[in-house]
């Protein structure tokens, strides 16, 4: 019932402001949308962010993490993810520095496994190896993730249907 109300709110946002920036909060997660993209994400106490990002006009969504850990654009890095579903290895690809901030964006490979890891439990953690043999550990709350991700999926589907009406497959 709560997800239904959240989705109704998302539908209202889509109808009332399809071209404007809008956001809805669910627990520690935020669903945001603008003309180009949609996201469902959370930010931890240290300022790192984790979430799912969609670009409906391209028909693409990806999981990503923004961290203070520097990376080389296009390079792949191993990461160990720990959640209620267990510890799982993933690969990150560096997208690059976020503007002039001290954060770097990574795309996470294995969206289905990440969906499963996020769908269960209260927290998710990432162990990112550093060049000096140590690890950077970042943790994120999953409180509100399921509702925010349901809103993201609904809004992305609506936008993709609108942008592909005239396409032939």
Phi and psi in degrees as a GROMACS rama.xvg file:
@    title "Ramachandran Plot"
@    xaxis  label "Phi"
@    yaxis  label "Psi"
@TYPE xy
-65.6122  -38.2288  UNK-2
-66.3203  -38.283  UNK-3
-59.9684  -43.2568  UNK-4
-65.3577  -40.2628  UNK-5
-63.163  -44.5299  UNK-6
-64.7468  -36.0687  UNK-7
-61.6732  -39.8764  UNK-8
-63.8672  -40.4027  UNK-9
-63.9503  -43.3588  UNK-10
-59.9045  -42.2769  UNK-11
-61.1437  -42.7025  UNK-12
-61.8334  -43.5349  UNK-13
-62.337  -40.602  UNK-14
-73.2321  -43.8699  UNK-15
-79.088  -29.1688  UNK-16
-142.365  62.8727  UNK-17
-63.7825  -23.5352  UNK-18
-105.705  -9.88105  UNK-19
-93.1582  169.566  UNK-20
-81.3543  132.563  UNK-21
-141.377  156.239  UNK-22
-149.921  150.589  UNK-23
-138.054  139.389  UNK-24
-103.445  141.957  UNK-25
-139.117  104.869  UNK-26
60.1754  -126.851  UNK-27
-89.4078  3.41079  UNK-28
-107.174  152.939  UNK-29
-128.165  132.101  UNK-30
-99.3922  127.035  UNK-31
-129.398  150.334  UNK-32
-147.348  148.917  UNK-33
-141.043  -166.357  UNK-34
-63.5609  -28.367  UNK-35
-105.735  -36.3348  UNK-36
-137.487  165.683  UNK-37
-131.419  147.454  UNK-38
-149.918  151.771  UNK-39
-129.683  116.543  UNK-40
-150.959  166.318  UNK-41
-134.609  155.315  UNK-42
-125.172  134.912  UNK-43
-90.4863  -178.841  UNK-44
-62.8577  -26.3908  UNK-45
-89.3675  0.257085  UNK-46
93.3259  -1.01346  UNK-47
-75.5433  150.148  UNK-48
-125.555  152.665  UNK-49
-145.797  136.922  UNK-50
178.388  -172.03  UNK-51
-114.002  135.082  UNK-52
-125.48  131.469  UNK-53
-124.855  144.007  UNK-54
-124.859  86.2813  UNK-55
-55.5918  -36.137  UNK-56
-64.8488  -24.1223  UNK-57
-96.6318  -10.408  UNK-58
68.2349  29.9638  UNK-59
-126.986  142.057  UNK-60
-132.773  149.793  UNK-61
-148.616  153.645  UNK-62
-85.4813  142.684  UNK-63
-145.227  160.348  UNK-64
-137.062  133.073  UNK-65
-107.443  124.72  UNK-66
-139.388  164.289  UNK-67
-78.2173  -6.07168  UNK-68
-74.4894  116.249  UNK-69
-68.0173  153.731  UNK-70
-150.792  166.745  UNK-71
-100.564  122.386  UNK-72
-50.2555  128.697  UNK-73
89.1786  -13.4346  UNK-74
-80.1848  150.371  UNK-75
-101.614  144.06  UNK-76
-137.552  140.721  UNK-77
-78.5745  152.248  UNK-78
-148.115  144.535  UNK-79
-104.912  125.263  UNK-80
-108.236  132.162  UNK-81
-120.945  124.249  UNK-82
-146.805  -178.263  UNK-83
-59.4841  -29.4217  UNK-84
-71.121  -9.80455  UNK-85
117.081  -177.904  UNK-86
-91.4059  129.302  UNK-87
-133.622  139.409  UNK-88
-83.0532  139.262  UNK-89
-132.937  167.367  UNK-90
-118.104  136.269  UNK-91
-107.623  144.186  UNK-92
-116.126  129.375  UNK-93
-72.0303  123.194  UNK-94
-89.2462  -29.2067  UNK-95
129.712  179.725  UNK-96
-69.9983  142.438  UNK-97
-88.4834  101.959  UNK-98
55.1016  -129.786  UNK-99
-105.56  12.484  UNK-100
-74.2662  176.275  UNK-101
-90.5938  6.18927  UNK-102
-97.7926  151.921  UNK-103
-124.638  138.874  UNK-104
-99.9201  136.232  UNK-105
-125.25  138.991  UNK-106
-92.5464  139.772  UNK-107
-101.633  124.931  UNK-108
-80.1867  150.296  UNK-109
89.4309  56.9792  UNK-110
-60.8392  -35.5931  UNK-111
-66.6019  -42.3162  UNK-112
-65.8295  -36.8055  UNK-113
-69.0165  -39.4122  UNK-114
-55.3556  -44.8533  UNK-115
-65.8177  -44.4408  UNK-116
-62.6528  -39.1645  UNK-117
-76.51  -31.1813  UNK-118
-68.371  -13.8988  UNK-119
-124.431  141.514  UNK-120
95.3189  -179.422  UNK-121
-109.574  -16.5286  UNK-122
-151.117  151.951  UNK-123
-133.82  141.108  UNK-124
-128.179  149.762  UNK-125
-124.475  130.634  UNK-126
-109.37  110.51  UNK-127
-107.174  119.49  UNK-128
-68.2972  140.54  UNK-129
-106.561  164.228  UNK-130
-62.7189  -25.7024  UNK-131
-89.5267  12.3399  UNK-132
88.4887  -4.07474  UNK-133
-94.6472  177.516  UNK-134
-123.993  145.103  UNK-135
-99.305  123.653  UNK-136
-105.505  127.872  UNK-137
-127.881  135.674  UNK-138
-123.325  148.772  UNK-139
-136.9  143.29  UNK-140
-73.3691  143.823  UNK-141
-106.778  8.80365  UNK-142
-64.247  115.562  UNK-143
93.6222  -4.95609  UNK-144
-61.0238  -45.1908  UNK-145
-61.6302  -41.5192  UNK-146
-67.6033  -45.4745  UNK-147
-63.2692  -39.4045  UNK-148
-71.758  -33.4465  UNK-149
-64.0305  -41.427  UNK-150
-63.1184  -41.9001  UNK-151
-60.9652  -47.997  UNK-152
-61.1565  -43.2971  UNK-153
-63.6959  -49.6628  UNK-154
-65.4406  -39.4377  UNK-155
-64.8537  -41.4622  UNK-156
-62.6862  -44.5877  UNK-157
-60.047  -44.9372  UNK-158
-68.5595  -39.9178  UNK-159
-65.8162  -38.6883  UNK-160
-62.3208  -41.0597  UNK-161
-66.6154  -39.3846  UNK-162
-80.4154  -13.5947  UNK-163
-110.155  9.96918  UNK-164
-56.226  -37.9446  UNK-165
-98.4432  7.41361  UNK-166
-91.6389  150.857  UNK-167
-111.854  132.348  UNK-168
